[in-house]
Amino acid sequence: MAGDKSKLKALSDIALLDISLEFDEILKNILKITCEALNAPSGTMMLINEDSGEPRMVASHGLPQDYPESVHEIAGFEAVKRSSGASGRVLKTGEYYLVPNILEEPGDKPRYDLSREPGFSSRIFMPIKKGLKVTGLLNVNLEDPRKFTEEEIDFLTIAASQASFAVHKARNYSRLEDKRFEASAKESETIYRELFENAEDPMYTLDIEGNFLTINNSGLRILGCTKEEVIGTHISKWLTPESLLKAQEALKRQVSGESIQHPVILEGSTRDCKGCH
């Protein structure tokens, strides 16, 4: 009875995972909860890339940090794609696959080699599905060769379903946050543009050569020109010779990273402005 309660709690914990966490952290938590409920020392999760359709191990629990990379390097995923491999069978059929003893598993030599150091001998490969479509695998490793009970299989089936739902929620949350950030950035850009354009003091930006990139309405009023007449022109066109030297010196200091503590007062000229009067 205690085991039933712990498994029910595990399923509840997966369903209630905080989807605002980093995506990798969510996957690790799913694995940790699942493995601990089955008293399994380790497990892995694989997801199919939504764009490329390629399966890739995205999380592991209770295994060496470089285990996912080792799987990709040693076993590769050509084996995954073949129906002869355990992972390949599950991805192809959508049905779970049991490996009571890795030593007796035909055609799975790479996986056997990878299991030696972590020290597991039996595995359950459970499909993660979205509807009828297989979107990944939830795999649990146990230390000793053994047969798996119906209770364990049922639990992992539901855990994989909960994992699918959690992954779906997390991805939607991430996309929503990206849209909110994009909207917030656009809103901030609009606000700052309005503040810049409507500031009482003249404001402008120059490129490293001293050409105007932007200028606000106050600056245009002082010059008596339109924005089209100013943008792209060199600052020397609008300054007295004395002020041009000051501006060039200030620009050099800024480019070198030196902080300018006091305002640089420049005298302008509108002699070249078509719109001056």
Secondary structure, DSSP 8 states (H G I E B T S, - for coil): -HHHHHHHHHHHHHHT--TTS-HHHHHHHHHHHHHHHTT-SEEEEEEE-TTT--EEEEEEESS-TTHHHHIIIIITTHHHHSTTSHHHHHHHH---EEES-GGG-TT-HHHHHHHHTTT--EEEEEEEEETTEEEEEEEEEESS-----HHHHHHHHHHHHHHHHHHHHHHHHHHHHHHHHHHHHHHHHHHHHHHHHH-SS--EEE-TTSBEEEE-HHHHHHHT--HHHHTTSBGGGGB-HHHHHHHHHHHHHHHTT----S-----B--TT-TT--
